[in-house]
Amino acid sequence: MLAPMEDVTDPSFRLMCREQGAAMVYTEFVSAEALVRNINSTTRKLNIDDAERPVAIQIYGREPEDMVEAARIVEQARPDILDINFGCPVKKVASKGAGAGMLRDIPKMLAITSAVVKAVNIPVTVKTRLGWDCENKIITDLGPMLQDCGIQALTVHGRTRSQMYTGQADWTLIGKLREDPRMRIPIIGNGDITTPQQAAEAFDRYGVEGIMIGRASFGAPWIFHDVTQYIASGEWTALSIGEKFDLLRRQIRESVERIDEYRGILHIRRHLASTPLFKGLPDFRQTRIRLLRAETQEELLSILREVEEKYYA
């Protein structure tokens, strides 16, 4: 599954990942408070295409009333699943008690979850972390409590909030939760899955029903193609270099079409900075700088053509 990621999982990228084999995709997370206030930039995140399905819309917030009202608004957008974010570690979210900040107020987390489940008629799921910090890895106790609130699946990122995205994801507690006989709902693991072999190992070793891939998809939507083929047959046929460059070009074009040239290019820079197509290329520093400073679509596409011809012809 494609993990929900702010400024990453826009409609174009979600569709691309579905086409490459992702079993399910998630929107960027949506602020419940902003949704209730009808903020345009937030309501636009509810736009989903039938071609993306199955697709989940993820919401976050700290007030039960806002979360319930936001859930009802989201239901009208007809996602396949409503996901609650109790895992975002960034300071502006967690410090206000939302996202992973809810790991410090479990009664409130459970109250919100129960209220949202009761408020809508679509499946509700939760995404969270192991705990707030290394001294409070509570997921094995928390999982059954969230299940009792009526959620249909639980995604666990194998880090604490204090780790942010540093260190190594710990899947042992995800596996322990999966082994708990009390857990009847699917468990989805998340964290540091960057290769098809790691994905297959996570399924085999920890017994999870699903795996979520996040940062490894930046500038590489084809990772879902590789993973799904490998899990099915033990091998995969990689896309050609030309096909991979075509996907990057498509990301650029559709990002510009969706927003505008200036903001669309800003949005796509994260993918260009992270794509494995540029890793390890000799004397690439100046070209990378040019890529990340380009201000027009034509300039970006021209540099991509130059890189493809110079390094991969």
C-alpha positions as CSV (number, residue, x, y, z in Angstrom):
1,M,0.0,0.0,0.0
2,L,1.1,3.6,-0.6
3,A,1.4,5.3,2.8
4,P,-0.3,8.6,3.3
5,M,2.3,11.4,3.1
6,E,1.8,15.2,3.2
7,D,2.8,17.0,0.0
8,V,3.5,13.6,-1.7
9,T,0.4,11.5,-2.2
10,D,-1.5,13.8,-4.5
11,P,-4.1,12.3,-6.9
12,S,-1.6,12.0,-9.8
13,F,1.0,10.1,-7.7
14,R,-1.7,7.9,-6.1
15,L,-3.0,6.9,-9.5
16,M,0.5,6.2,-10.8
17,C,1.3,3.9,-7.8
18,R,-2.0,2.1,-8.3
19,E,-1.1,1.5,-12.0
20,Q,2.3,0.2,-10.9
21,G,0.7,-2.4,-8.6
22,A,-0.1,-0.7,-5.2
23,A,-3.0,-2.6,-3.7
24,M,-4.4,0.5,-2.1
25,V,-3.5,4.2,-1.8
26,Y,-4.0,6.9,0.9
27,T,-4.5,10.6,0.5
28,E,-2.4,13.2,2.2
29,F,-3.7,13.7,5.7
30,V,-6.6,16.1,6.1
31,S,-6.9,18.5,9.1
32,A,-10.3,17.9,10.7
33,E,-10.4,21.4,12.0
34,A,-9.7,22.9,8.5
35,L,-12.2,20.6,6.9
36,V,-14.9,21.7,9.3
37,R,-14.0,25.3,8.5
38,N,-14.3,24.6,4.8
39,I,-10.7,25.7,4.0
40,N,-10.3,25.3,0.2
41,S,-6.8,23.9,0.3
42,T,-8.0,21.2,2.6
43,T,-11.3,20.3,0.9
44,R,-9.4,19.8,-2.4
45,K,-7.6,16.9,-0.7
46,L,-10.9,15.0,-0.8
47,N,-10.9,14.8,-4.5
48,I,-10.5,11.2,-5.5
49,D,-10.7,9.4,-8.9
50,D,-12.5,6.1,-9.3
51,A,-9.4,4.8,-11.1
52,E,-7.5,5.1,-7.8
53,R,-9.7,2.8,-5.9
54,P,-9.4,1.3,-3.4
55,V,-8.4,4.6,-1.8
56,A,-8.5,5.8,1.8
57,I,-8.9,9.4,3.0
58,Q,-6.9,10.1,6.2
59,I,-7.9,12.7,8.8
60,Y,-6.2,14.0,11.9
61,G,-7.3,16.3,14.8
62,R,-7.5,16.6,18.5
63,E,-11.1,17.5,19.2
64,P,-13.7,14.8,19.1
65,E,-16.4,17.1,17.8
66,D,-14.2,18.2,14.9
67,M,-13.2,14.7,14.1
68,V,-16.7,13.4,14.0
69,E,-17.9,16.3,11.8
70,A,-14.9,15.9,9.5
71,A,-15.5,12.1,9.2
72,R,-19.1,12.8,8.0
73,I,-17.8,15.3,5.5
74,V,-15.2,12.8,4.3
75,E,-17.9,10.1,3.9
76,Q,-19.6,12.2,1.4
77,A,-16.5,12.1,-0.8
78,R,-17.0,8.3,-1.0
79,P,-13.6,6.9,-0.1
80,D,-13.4,3.2,0.4
81,I,-11.9,3.7,3.9
82,L,-11.6,6.5,6.4
83,D,-8.3,6.4,8.2
84,I,-7.5,8.2,11.4
85,N,-3.9,9.5,11.8
86,F,-2.5,8.9,15.3
87,G,1.0,8.7,14.0
88,C,2.2,12.0,12.5
89,P,5.3,13.0,14.5
90,V,6.0,16.5,13.2
91,K,6.0,19.2,15.9
92,K,3.3,21.4,14.6
93,V,0.9,18.5,14.7
94,A,2.0,16.3,17.6
95,S,2.8,19.2,20.0
96,K,-0.9,20.3,19.7
97,G,-2.1,16.8,20.7
98,A,-3.0,15.6,17.3
99,G,-1.3,12.9,15.2
100,A,1.3,11.0,17.3
101,G,0.5,13.6,20.1
102,M,-2.5,11.5,20.9
103,L,-0.2,8.7,22.1
104,R,0.1,10.8,25.3
105,D,-3.7,10.8,25.9
106,I,-4.9,7.3,25.2
107,P,-8.4,7.8,26.7
108,K,-9.0,10.7,24.3
109,M,-7.6,8.6,21.4
110,L,-10.0,5.8,22.2
111,A,-12.9,8.2,22.6
112,I,-12.2,9.9,19.2
113,T,-11.9,6.5,17.5
114,S,-15.2,5.2,18.9
115,A,-17.0,8.4,18.0
116,V,-15.7,8.4,14.4
117,V,-16.6,4.7,14.0
118,K,-20.2,5.4,15.1
119,A,-20.5,8.5,13.0
120,V,-20.0,6.9,9.6
121,N,-21.1,3.9,7.6
122,I,-17.7,3.2,5.9
123,P,-14.9,1.2,7.3
124,V,-12.7,3.1,9.7
125,T,-9.0,2.3,10.3
126,V,-6.2,3.7,12.4
127,K,-2.5,4.5,11.7
128,T,-0.2,5.0,14.7
129,R,3.3,4.3,16.1
130,L,4.8,2.0,18.7
131,G,4.4,4.7,21.3
132,W,5.5,8.2,22.3
133,D,9.1,7.3,23.1
134,C,11.3,4.3,23.9
135,E,10.1,4.1,27.5
136,N,6.5,4.0,26.3
137,K,6.2,1.5,23.6
138,I,2.5,0.7,24.2
139,I,1.3,-0.7,20.9
140,T,0.8,-4.3,22.1
141,D,-1.6,-3.0,24.7
142,L,-3.1,-0.2,22.5
143,G,-3.9,-2.5,19.5
144,P,-6.7,-4.5,21.2
145,M,-8.1,-1.3,22.7
146,L,-8.4,0.3,19.3
147,Q,-9.9,-2.9,17.9
148,D,-12.5,-2.7,20.6
149,C,-13.5,0.7,19.3
150,G,-14.7,-0.9,16.1
151,I,-11.8,-0.2,13.6
152,Q,-11.4,-2.6,10.7
153,A,-7.6,-2.6,10.4
154,L,-4.6,-1.1,12.2
155,T,-1.4,0.2,10.6
156,V,1.7,0.5,12.8
157,H,4.8,2.4,11.9
158,G,7.7,0.7,13.6
159,R,9.1,3.8,15.3
160,T,8.2,5.9,18.3
161,R,7.2,9.6,18.0
162,S,10.5,10.7,19.5
163,Q,12.4,8.8,16.8
164,M,10.6,10.8,14.1
165,Y,12.1,9.1,10.9
166,T,15.5,8.4,12.3
167,G,17.1,5.1,13.4
168,Q,15.7,1.8,12.2
169,A,12.1,0.7,12.2
170,D,11.5,-2.0,14.8
171,W,9.1,-4.6,13.4
172,T,9.4,-7.0,16.4
173,L,6.5,-5.3,18.3
174,I,4.4,-5.3,15.0
175,G,5.0,-9.0,14.8
176,K,4.1,-9.5,18.5
177,L,0.9,-7.6,18.0
178,R,0.0,-9.7,15.0
179,E,0.6,-12.9,17.1
180,D,-1.7,-11.7,19.9
181,P,-4.7,-14.0,19.8
182,R,-6.9,-11.1,20.8
183,M,-6.2,-9.3,17.5
184,R,-8.9,-10.3,14.9
185,I,-8.4,-7.3,12.5
186,P,-5.7,-7.0,9.8
187,I,-2.4,-5.5,10.9
188,I,-0.4,-3.5,8.4
189,G,3.3,-2.9,9.0
190,N,5.1,0.3,8.0
191,G,8.7,1.4,8.1
192,D,11.9,1.0,6.1
193,I,10.5,-1.2,3.4
194,T,12.7,-0.2,0.4
195,T,13.1,-3.4,-1.6
196,P,11.0,-6.3,-2.8
197,Q,13.0,-8.7,-0.7
198,Q,12.4,-6.6,2.5
199,A,8.6,-6.6,1.7
200,A,8.5,-10.4,1.3
201,E,10.5,-10.9,4.4
202,A,8.2,-8.7,6.4
203,F,5.2,-10.7,5.3
204,D,7.0,-14.0,6.1
205,R,8.6,-13.1,9.4
206,Y,6.0,-10.9,11.0
207,G,2.8,-12.4,9.5
208,V,1.2,-9.0,8.7
209,E,-1.7,-8.8,6.3
210,G,-0.4,-5.7,4.6
211,I,2.7,-3.6,4.1
212,M,2.8,0.2,3.7
213,I,5.6,1.8,1.6
214,G,6.3,5.5,2.1
215,R,9.6,7.2,1.5
216,A,10.9,4.5,-0.8
217,S,8.2,5.5,-3.4
218,F,9.6,9.1,-3.7
219,G,10.5,9.5,-7.4
220,A,10.0,5.7,-7.8
221,P,6.4,4.7,-8.1
222,W,7.7,1.5,-9.9
223,I,8.6,0.1,-6.5
224,F,5.1,-1.3,-6.3
225,H,5.6,-3.1,-9.6
226,D,8.7,-4.7,-8.3
227,V,7.3,-5.7,-4.9
228,T,4.1,-7.2,-6.3
229,Q,5.9,-9.2,-8.9
230,Y,8.5,-10.5,-6.4
231,I,5.9,-11.5,-3.8
232,A,3.9,-13.3,-6.4
233,S,6.8,-15.2,-8.1
234,G,10.0,-14.6,-6.2
235,E,11.4,-12.5,-9.0
236,W,10.6,-9.4,-11.0
237,T,11.2,-7.8,-14.3
238,A,12.3,-4.2,-13.8
239,L,10.9,-1.4,-15.9
240,S,13.3,-0.1,-18.5
241,I,15.2,3.1,-17.8
242,G,13.1,4.8,-20.5
243,E,9.9,3.8,-18.8
244,K,11.1,5.1,-15.4
245,F,12.1,8.4,-16.9
246,D,8.7,8.6,-18.6
247,L,7.1,8.2,-15.2
248,L,9.2,11.1,-13.8
249,R,8.2,13.2,-16.8
250,R,4.6,12.4,-16.2
251,Q,4.9,13.4,-12.6
252,I,6.2,16.7,-13.6
253,R,3.6,17.4,-16.2
254,E,0.7,16.3,-14.1
255,S,1.9,18.3,-11.1
256,V,2.1,21.4,-13.2
257,E,-1.3,20.8,-14.7
258,R,-2.9,20.1,-11.3
259,I,-1.6,23.3,-9.6
260,D,0.4,25.7,-11.7
261,E,3.9,25.8,-13.1
262,Y,5.6,27.5,-10.1
263,R,4.0,25.5,-7.3
264,G,3.8,22.3,-9.4
265,I,7.6,22.4,-9.8
266,L,8.1,23.1,-6.1
267,H,5.9,20.1,-5.3
268,I,7.8,17.7,-7.5
269,R,11.3,18.6,-6.2
270,R,11.0,16.1,-3.4
271,H,10.6,13.3,-5.9
272,L,13.4,14.6,-8.1
273,A,15.8,14.9,-5.1
274,S,15.0,11.3,-4.0
275,T,14.6,9.3,-7.1
276,P,17.0,6.3,-7.3
277,L,17.6,7.1,-11.0
278,F,20.1,9.8,-9.9
279,K,21.8,7.9,-7.1
280,G,25.5,7.1,-7.7
281,L,25.8,9.0,-11.0
282,P,29.4,10.4,-11.3
283,D,29.9,14.1,-11.3
284,F,26.2,14.7,-10.8
285,R,26.3,17.4,-8.2
286,Q,25.9,20.4,-10.5
287,T,23.2,18.7,-12.5
288,R,21.3,18.0,-9.3
289,I,21.5,21.6,-8.4
290,R,20.2,22.6,-11.8
291,L,17.3,20.2,-11.4
292,L,16.3,21.6,-8.0
293,R,16.7,25.2,-9.2
294,A,14.8,24.8,-12.5
295,E,11.8,27.2,-12.6
296,T,10.0,26.0,-15.7
297,Q,8.6,22.7,-16.9
298,E,10.5,22.9,-20.1
299,E,13.8,23.4,-18.3
300,L,13.1,20.5,-16.0
301,L,12.2,18.2,-18.9
302,S,15.3,19.3,-20.8
303,I,17.6,18.4,-17.9
304,L,15.9,15.0,-17.6
305,R,16.5,14.4,-21.3
306,E,20.1,15.4,-20.9
307,V,20.6,13.0,-17.9
308,E,18.9,10.1,-19.7
309,E,21.1,10.6,-22.8
310,K,24.4,11.2,-20.9
311,Y,24.2,8.4,-18.3
312,Y,21.8,5.8,-19.7
313,A,22.0,5.9,-23.6
